[in-house]
Amino acid sequence: MTDLKIGVIGIPGKWSTEVLADAIEQRTGFGAVIGMADVALDLETRSLTAGNLNLCDLDGLVIKKISEEYSQATLDRLEMLRVAESAGVRIFSRTSAILGLVNRLSCTVTLSNAGIPMPATCVTENEAEALAAVERYGSAVFKPLFSTKARGMMLLDAAAGTPALKQGIAAFKADNPVMYLQQKVNLSGRDLGMVFLGGRYLGTYARVAQTDSWNTTIHHGGKYEPFDADEDLIDLARRAQAPFGLDFTTVDIGLTDTGPIVFEVSAFGGFRGALEGASIDAAGLYADHVIAKVRG
C-alpha cells in the first residue's frame, strides 16, 4: 500500500472503469470512480469537485472513459480537467493528447500527416462532392465526427443509384453538417486491435464478425480472438500511435488485399478486447504504469 491518491474518470458501474479503479485501489489503498456528469468546476477557487472530493488535491487521474458517447460535451469535460492538470495532478493520458483524438477528423489528419496508410477518405460539407466520392469509391461508410463503436455510421453503395444516394447523403448531413466518409474496404469479417502502454507494444487481438454486418464491433455482434502480429504490422501500429503520446491506447487496423490500413487510434483503448482476445491484464498493467509515473 502507498499514500498515493489516484482517481479514475469513467462511467460508474461499467466493467472497464471499475476494474481499473479496483486495480489501483489494490495497489495504493485508495479508490475513486468519478463520473464527469457529477463534477463541478469553480474557477474562482480553482477547484474541480465531485461531491466532497476535490480532484485538484489528488496525485493522479486516469481517464478511462470521459463520456458514454463522444460529442462536443466530451471536449468540454476535457477542458475542465485541464484545471486539475494545471494544479499539478498527473493525468493519464494528458488532456492535450486526448483532445487530438476525440474528433475523428483530428485523428485522421494527424495520421495522414504522419504518412500512415488509411482508407480513401473524403471530408466535405457539399452533398455533390459526397455523391461523387461514393461513386468513385463504389461504396462508402459515412462516419460522425464524434462517435464510438460504429454508432451513427451509415453505409452507402453506388449500386443503389443516384436518387437513393442523394437521399441517404441528405439524411446523414442533417445530423452531420461536415460529412466524413471513407471507402469501404474488404476486411473478410475481421479487424485488429493492437495494444500499447506508454508506447510499448503489448499484443494484438482480432474482432471477428459473427453476422453479416459490414462492421466487426462487439456492439454489432463481433467477438474477440487471438492474433499473432508480425513485426511489420507492429511497426505500423507503433508509428500510428506515436504522434499522440498516449499512456494507453489501441490502434485499429484492417488487413486488406493491398496491405494493412489504420482506421483510428483510440483515445482510451479497450480493456475487454485485450483480456479476452490477447490474455492481457490491461487494467493491472496500466495501474502499475500510472503508479510508477506518479511516484516519479
C-alpha positions in Angstrom: 0.0 0.0 0.0 1.1 3.6 -0.6 -0.3 7.0 0.3 -1.0 7.9 -3.3 -4.4 9.1 -4.2 -5.2 8.3 -7.8 -8.8 8.5 -9.1 -10.4 7.1 -12.3 -12.5 9.2 -14.6 -15.0 6.9 -16.1 -18.6 5.5 -16.2 -19.5 4.3 -12.7 -20.6 0.7 -12.8 -19.0 0.0 -16.2 -16.7 -3.0 -16.2 -13.6 -1.3 -17.7 -13.9 1.7 -15.3 -14.4 -0.4 -12.2 -11.7 -3.0 -13.0 -9.1 -0.2 -13.4 -10.3 1.5 -10.2 -10.1 -1.8 -8.4 -6.5 -2.4 -9.7 -5.4 1.0 -8.5 -7.0 0.6 -5.1 -5.4 -2.8 -4.6 -2.0 -1.2 -5.1 -2.5 2.1 -3.3 -5.3 1.6 -0.8 -7.2 4.5 -2.4 -10.0 4.1 -4.9 -12.4 6.6 -6.5 -14.5 6.4 -9.6 -15.5 9.9 -10.9 -18.3 10.4 -13.5 -17.8 13.8 -15.2 -21.6 14.4 -15.0 -21.1 14.9 -11.3 -18.1 17.2 -11.5 -18.3 21.0 -10.9 -15.6 23.5 -11.9 -15.2 26.7 -9.8 -12.7 28.9 -11.4 -12.9 31.5 -8.6 -11.5 28.9 -6.1 -9.7 26.9 -8.8 -11.4 23.8 -7.6 -12.8 20.8 -9.5 -15.1 18.8 -7.3 -17.1 15.6 -7.3 -19.1 15.6 -4.1 -16.7 16.1 -1.3 -13.7 15.2 -3.4 -11.5 17.9 -4.9 -9.8 16.4 -7.9 -7.1 19.1 -7.7 -6.0 17.5 -4.4 -5.3 14.1 -6.0 -1.9 12.8 -7.1 -3.2 11.4 -10.3 -6.3 10.9 -12.5 -6.7 8.2 -15.1 -9.2 8.9 -17.9 -10.7 5.6 -18.7 -13.8 7.0 -20.3 -14.7 10.7 -20.5 -18.3 10.1 -21.6 -20.6 7.3 -22.7 -20.7 8.7 -26.3 -18.5 11.2 -27.9 -19.9 14.7 -28.5 -18.9 18.4 -28.2 -19.6 17.9 -24.5 -16.7 15.4 -24.4 -14.3 18.2 -25.3 -15.8 20.5 -22.6 -15.2 17.8 -20.0 -11.6 17.5 -21.0 -11.2 21.3 -20.8 -12.5 21.1 -17.2 -9.8 18.5 -16.4 -7.1 20.9 -17.6 -7.6 22.8 -14.4 -6.6 19.8 -12.3 -3.7 19.3 -14.7 -2.6 22.9 -14.1 -2.8 22.3 -10.4 -0.1 19.6 -10.7 -2.3 16.5 -10.9 -0.8 13.9 -13.2 -3.4 12.9 -15.8 -3.3 9.7 -17.9 -3.4 10.3 -20.8 -2.7 14.0 -21.0 -5.8 16.1 -21.8 -4.0 17.6 -24.8 -3.3 14.1 -26.2 -7.0 13.0 -25.8 -8.3 16.3 -27.3 -6.5 15.4 -30.5 -8.4 12.1 -30.8 -12.0 12.6 -29.7 -12.8 14.3 -33.0 -12.5 11.7 -35.8 -11.2 14.3 -38.3 -8.4 15.5 -36.0 -7.2 11.9 -35.6 -7.4 11.2 -39.3 -5.4 14.4 -40.2 -2.7 13.5 -37.8 -2.4 10.0 -39.1 -2.4 11.2 -42.7 0.2 13.9 -42.0 2.4 11.1 -40.5 2.1 9.1 -43.7 0.1 6.3 -42.2 -1.9 4.2 -44.7 -5.6 4.7 -44.3 -8.8 4.0 -46.3 -9.5 6.6 -49.0 -11.3 9.4 -47.2 -13.4 12.5 -48.2 -14.5 15.2 -45.9 -16.9 17.8 -47.2 -20.0 19.9 -46.5 -21.0 19.7 -50.1 -23.6 17.0 -51.0 -22.5 16.8 -54.6 -18.9 16.2 -53.6 -20.0 13.4 -51.2 -22.0 11.8 -54.0 -19.0 11.9 -56.3 -16.9 10.3 -53.6 -19.4 7.4 -53.2 -19.5 6.8 -56.9 -15.7 7.0 -57.0 -15.3 4.5 -54.1 -18.0 2.1 -55.1 -19.3 2.0 -51.6 -18.5 4.3 -48.6 -19.0 4.4 -44.9 -20.3 7.7 -43.6 -19.0 8.4 -40.0 -20.0 11.0 -37.5 -17.0 13.1 -36.3 -17.9 12.2 -32.7 -18.8 8.5 -32.2 -17.6 5.2 -30.8 -18.3 1.6 -31.6 -19.7 2.4 -35.1 -22.6 4.4 -33.6 -24.3 6.6 -36.2 -22.4 5.2 -39.1 -24.1 4.6 -42.4 -23.1 2.5 -45.5 -24.0 3.8 -48.9 -23.4 1.7 -52.1 -23.1 3.3 -55.5 -25.1 0.5 -57.0 -28.2 1.9 -55.2 -28.4 4.6 -57.8 -28.2 8.4 -57.7 -31.7 9.2 -56.3 -31.2 6.8 -53.3 -27.6 8.0 -52.7 -28.8 11.7 -52.7 -31.5 10.8 -50.2 -29.1 8.9 -47.9 -26.5 11.7 -48.1 -29.1 14.4 -47.3 -30.3 12.3 -44.3 -26.7 11.9 -43.0 -25.9 15.6 -43.4 -29.0 16.6 -41.4 -27.2 15.4 -38.3 -23.6 15.8 -39.6 -23.0 19.1 -41.4 -19.4 18.2 -42.0 -19.6 14.8 -43.7 -16.7 12.3 -43.2 -16.8 9.3 -45.5 -14.3 6.5 -46.2 -14.1 3.9 -48.9 -15.5 0.6 -47.6 -12.7 -2.0 -47.7 -12.9 -5.8 -47.7 -11.7 -7.0 -44.3 -13.0 -10.6 -44.7 -15.0 -10.0 -41.5 -12.1 -9.3 -39.2 -10.0 -6.3 -38.0 -7.4 -5.9 -35.3 -6.8 -4.1 -32.1 -3.1 -3.6 -31.3 -2.5 -2.6 -27.7 0.2 -0.1 -26.5 1.1 1.0 -23.0 3.4 4.1 -22.8 4.3 3.5 -26.4 5.3 -0.2 -25.7 3.6 -2.9 -27.7 1.7 -5.4 -25.5 -0.2 -7.6 -28.0 -2.9 -7.9 -30.6 -6.5 -9.2 -30.7 -8.9 -9.6 -33.6 -12.5 -8.6 -33.7 -14.4 -11.1 -35.8 -17.8 -10.6 -37.2 -20.4 -13.3 -36.3 -23.2 -11.9 -38.5 -23.5 -10.4 -42.0 -23.0 -6.9 -40.5 -20.5 -4.7 -42.5 -18.6 -3.9 -39.3 -16.9 -6.2 -36.7 -17.6 -4.3 -33.5 -18.8 -6.2 -30.4 -21.7 -3.7 -30.4 -22.8 -5.4 -33.7 -22.2 -9.0 -32.6 -18.5 -9.5 -33.2 -16.3 -11.5 -30.9 -12.6 -11.3 -29.8 -10.0 -13.8 -30.9 -6.2 -14.0 -30.5 -4.0 -12.8 -33.3 -0.2 -13.1 -33.8 1.0 -9.9 -35.5 4.3 -9.9 -37.4 7.0 -7.2 -37.0 5.9 -5.1 -39.9 2.4 -4.9 -38.6 3.6 -4.0 -35.1 5.9 -1.3 -36.6 3.0 0.2 -38.5 0.8 0.4 -35.3 3.7 1.8 -33.3 4.2 4.6 -35.9 0.4 5.3 -35.9 0.2 5.8 -32.1 3.4 7.6 -31.7 2.3 11.2 -32.7 -0.4 11.2 -30.0 1.8 10.4 -26.9 -0.9 8.4 -25.1 -0.3 6.4 -22.0 -2.6 3.6 -23.1 -4.2 3.0 -26.5 -5.4 0.6 -29.0 -4.6 1.0 -32.7 -7.4 -0.3 -35.0 -6.0 -1.9 -38.1 -7.6 -3.6 -41.1 -6.0 -6.2 -43.3 -6.8 -5.7 -47.0 -5.8 -7.3 -50.3 -3.4 -4.4 -50.8 -1.9 -4.3 -47.3 -2.8 -3.2 -43.8 -4.5 0.1 -43.2 -5.1 2.1 -40.0 -8.7 3.1 -39.1 -8.0 5.0 -35.9 -6.0 5.3 -32.7 -8.3 5.0 -29.7 -8.3 7.8 -27.1 -8.7 5.3 -24.3 -8.1 1.8 -25.5 -10.1 -1.4 -24.9 -9.6 -3.5 -21.8 -12.0 -6.3 -22.6 -10.6 -7.0 -26.1 -7.1 -7.1 -24.6 -8.2 -9.5 -21.9 -10.5 -11.8 -23.9 -8.6 -11.7 -27.2 -5.0 -11.4 -26.1 -5.0 -12.5 -22.4 -3.5 -9.1 -21.5 -4.4 -7.8 -18.0 -4.5 -4.2 -19.3 -6.1 -2.8 -16.1 -3.3 -4.2 -13.9 -0.5 -3.2 -16.3 -2.0 0.3 -16.7 -2.3 0.7 -12.9 1.4 -0.2 -12.4 2.4 2.2 -15.2 0.4 5.1 -13.7 1.7 4.5 -10.1 5.3 4.4 -11.4 4.8 7.6 -13.2 3.2 9.4 -10.3 5.9 8.3 -8.0 8.4 9.7 -10.5 
